[in-house]
């Protein structure tokens, strides 16, 4: 799966850098994980209208569908549901660290939910004529909220995505033993409504 150690000192297990398509079994890497944070960061490299990127999540049932709208959709206009919440909506990015974060209590996620898929989307990209070709240093990372926000794994988006306005970044997948983290990294020319239609 091409896991590369990021080199994290201390007693905790080192963070892992994942490549596209990599899957990390959280029951082995973080067996005591209950509360976690999916954090995303990015930097805009453009002049003119500021790039407003949004972190969003769709909660999917066993058929890979969003069963309940808006309950199963987390984004800037619906920021919380059982076991999951978006901390805030950063309108500019470029803070030098995490720009948006989603808190997840894995124990509270409804049993009908088998996957939580996370997206980074450029808001109003078509009107602003913005794409991910204008965005640098995009990443997501999974943190253990009960252990000093220790970083469990990180996925850096190194592809060009030059025409894309949305990226399916990663997912948390439920399995028989617990949860796993999957690095997806699929770009699309789409907004949140377009993405949601694919999962209805």
C-alpha positions as CSV (number, residue, x, y, z in Angstrom):
1,X,0.0,0.0,0.0
2,X,3.1,2.2,0.0
3,X,2.9,3.6,3.5
4,X,5.8,5.9,4.3
5,X,6.6,6.9,7.9
6,X,6.4,10.6,8.6
7,X,8.8,10.4,11.5
8,X,6.9,11.4,14.6
9,X,8.8,11.3,17.9
10,X,7.3,10.4,21.2
11,X,5.5,7.4,22.7
12,X,2.6,7.4,20.2
13,X,2.8,5.4,17.0
14,X,4.3,7.4,14.2
15,X,2.0,9.1,11.7
16,X,1.8,7.6,8.3
17,X,1.9,9.3,4.9
18,X,-0.5,7.6,2.6
19,X,-0.4,7.5,-1.1
20,X,-3.5,7.6,-3.4
21,X,-5.5,4.3,-2.9
22,X,-3.8,3.5,0.4
23,X,-6.0,2.0,3.2
24,X,-5.0,2.1,6.8
25,X,-6.7,-0.3,9.3
26,X,-7.5,1.9,12.3
27,X,-8.2,-1.1,14.5
28,X,-4.5,-1.9,14.2
29,X,-2.9,1.6,13.9
30,X,-5.2,3.3,16.5
31,X,-7.1,0.5,18.4
32,X,-8.3,2.9,21.1
33,X,-9.7,5.5,18.7
34,X,-13.1,6.9,19.5
35,X,-13.1,10.6,18.9
36,X,-11.2,11.8,15.8
37,X,-10.8,14.9,13.7
38,X,-10.5,15.0,9.9
39,X,-8.5,18.1,9.2
40,X,-7.8,19.7,5.9
41,X,-5.5,22.5,4.7
42,X,-4.7,24.3,1.5
43,X,-3.1,27.5,0.1
44,X,-4.4,29.6,-2.7
45,X,-1.9,30.8,-5.3
46,X,-4.1,33.2,-7.2
47,X,-4.9,36.9,-7.3
48,X,-8.4,38.4,-7.6
49,X,-11.4,36.8,-5.8
50,X,-10.3,34.8,-2.8
51,X,-10.6,31.0,-3.1
52,X,-13.2,29.7,-0.6
53,X,-12.6,26.0,-0.2
54,X,-15.0,23.9,1.8
55,X,-14.5,20.6,3.7
56,X,-17.7,18.5,3.5
57,X,-18.8,14.9,4.3
58,X,-21.4,12.5,3.0
59,X,-22.5,9.6,5.2
60,X,-23.4,6.6,3.1
61,X,-25.5,3.5,3.9
62,X,-24.6,-0.1,2.9
63,X,-25.6,0.6,-0.7
64,X,-23.2,3.5,-1.0
65,X,-26.1,6.1,-0.9
66,X,-27.0,9.2,1.1
67,X,-30.2,8.0,2.6
68,X,-31.3,11.1,4.5
69,X,-30.9,14.7,3.4
70,X,-29.8,16.9,5.1
71,X,-29.1,14.6,8.1
72,X,-26.4,12.6,6.3
73,X,-24.7,15.7,4.7
74,X,-22.2,17.8,6.6
75,X,-21.2,21.1,5.0
76,X,-21.2,24.9,5.8
77,X,-25.1,25.1,5.8
78,X,-25.6,21.9,7.8
79,X,-22.7,21.6,10.2
80,X,-23.7,18.9,12.6
81,X,-25.5,15.6,12.9
82,X,-25.3,12.7,15.4
83,X,-21.6,11.9,16.0
84,X,-20.2,14.4,13.5
85,X,-19.7,18.2,13.2
86,X,-17.9,20.8,11.1
87,X,-16.0,23.1,13.4
88,X,-16.4,26.2,11.2
89,X,-16.3,27.6,7.7
90,X,-13.0,29.2,6.7
91,X,-13.7,31.6,3.8
92,X,-10.1,32.3,2.8
93,X,-7.7,29.4,3.7
94,X,-4.0,30.0,3.7
95,X,-3.7,30.0,7.5
96,X,-0.5,27.9,7.5
97,X,-2.2,25.0,9.2
98,X,-5.5,23.2,9.2
99,X,-8.1,25.4,7.5
100,X,-11.2,23.4,8.3
101,X,-11.9,20.4,10.6
102,X,-14.6,17.9,11.1
103,X,-15.0,16.2,14.5
104,X,-16.2,12.6,14.5
105,X,-17.3,10.4,17.4
106,X,-17.0,7.0,15.8
107,X,-19.1,5.4,18.6
108,X,-22.0,7.7,17.9
109,X,-22.2,7.2,14.1
110,X,-25.5,5.5,13.3
111,X,-25.0,1.8,12.5
112,X,-26.7,2.2,9.1
113,X,-23.7,4.4,8.1
114,X,-21.0,2.2,6.5
115,X,-18.9,5.0,5.0
116,X,-18.1,8.6,5.6
117,X,-16.6,10.2,2.4
118,X,-14.9,13.6,2.7
119,X,-14.6,16.2,0.0
120,X,-12.8,19.5,-0.6
121,X,-14.8,21.8,-2.9
122,X,-14.1,25.2,-4.3
123,X,-17.2,27.3,-3.5
124,X,-18.7,29.1,-6.5
125,X,-15.8,27.9,-8.6
126,X,-17.5,28.2,-12.0
127,X,-18.4,31.9,-11.5
128,X,-15.0,32.7,-10.1
129,X,-13.2,30.6,-12.7
130,X,-11.2,28.8,-10.1
131,X,-9.8,25.3,-10.2
132,X,-7.5,23.2,-8.0
133,X,-4.7,24.1,-10.4
134,X,-4.7,27.4,-8.5
135,X,-4.5,25.7,-5.1
136,X,-1.2,24.5,-3.5
137,X,-0.3,22.3,-0.6
138,X,-3.6,20.6,-0.1
139,X,-3.8,17.8,2.4
140,X,-6.0,16.0,4.9
141,X,-4.9,14.4,8.2
142,X,-6.7,12.2,10.8
143,X,-6.1,13.2,14.4
144,X,-6.8,11.3,17.7
145,X,-8.9,13.9,19.6
146,X,-8.6,11.9,22.9
147,X,-4.8,11.8,22.7
148,X,-3.6,15.4,22.3
149,X,-4.7,15.5,18.7
150,X,-2.0,13.1,17.8
151,X,-1.7,12.7,14.0
152,X,-2.6,9.1,12.9
153,X,-2.1,9.6,9.2
154,X,-1.8,12.2,6.5
155,X,-2.7,12.3,2.8
156,X,-1.1,15.0,0.7
157,X,-2.8,15.8,-2.6
158,X,0.1,15.9,-5.0
159,X,-1.7,15.4,-8.3
160,X,-2.3,18.5,-10.5
161,X,-6.2,18.5,-10.6
162,X,-5.7,21.4,-13.0
163,X,-9.3,21.5,-14.3
164,X,-11.0,20.1,-11.2
165,X,-13.2,22.1,-8.8
166,X,-13.8,19.3,-6.3
167,X,-11.8,16.4,-4.9
168,X,-13.1,13.2,-3.2
169,X,-10.3,13.2,-0.8
170,X,-10.7,10.3,1.6
171,X,-13.2,8.2,3.5
172,X,-13.7,6.4,6.8
173,X,-15.0,2.9,6.0
174,X,-16.7,0.7,8.6
175,X,-15.7,-3.0,8.6
176,X,-16.4,-6.0,10.8
177,X,-13.7,-5.0,13.2
178,X,-14.1,-1.2,13.3
179,X,-13.0,1.5,10.9
180,X,-10.4,2.0,8.2
181,X,-9.1,5.2,6.5
182,X,-8.9,5.2,2.7
183,X,-7.0,7.8,0.7
184,X,-9.1,8.4,-2.5
185,X,-7.9,11.6,-4.3
186,X,-10.3,11.6,-7.2
187,X,-10.9,15.0,-8.8
188,X,-14.1,16.2,-10.6
189,X,-15.5,19.3,-12.2
190,X,-18.4,19.6,-9.8
191,X,-20.0,21.5,-6.9
192,X,-21.5,20.0,-3.8
193,X,-24.9,19.5,-5.5
194,X,-23.3,17.7,-8.4
195,X,-21.4,15.4,-6.0
196,X,-24.6,14.7,-3.9
197,X,-26.5,13.7,-7.0
198,X,-24.0,10.9,-7.5
199,X,-24.8,9.4,-4.2
200,X,-28.6,9.7,-4.2
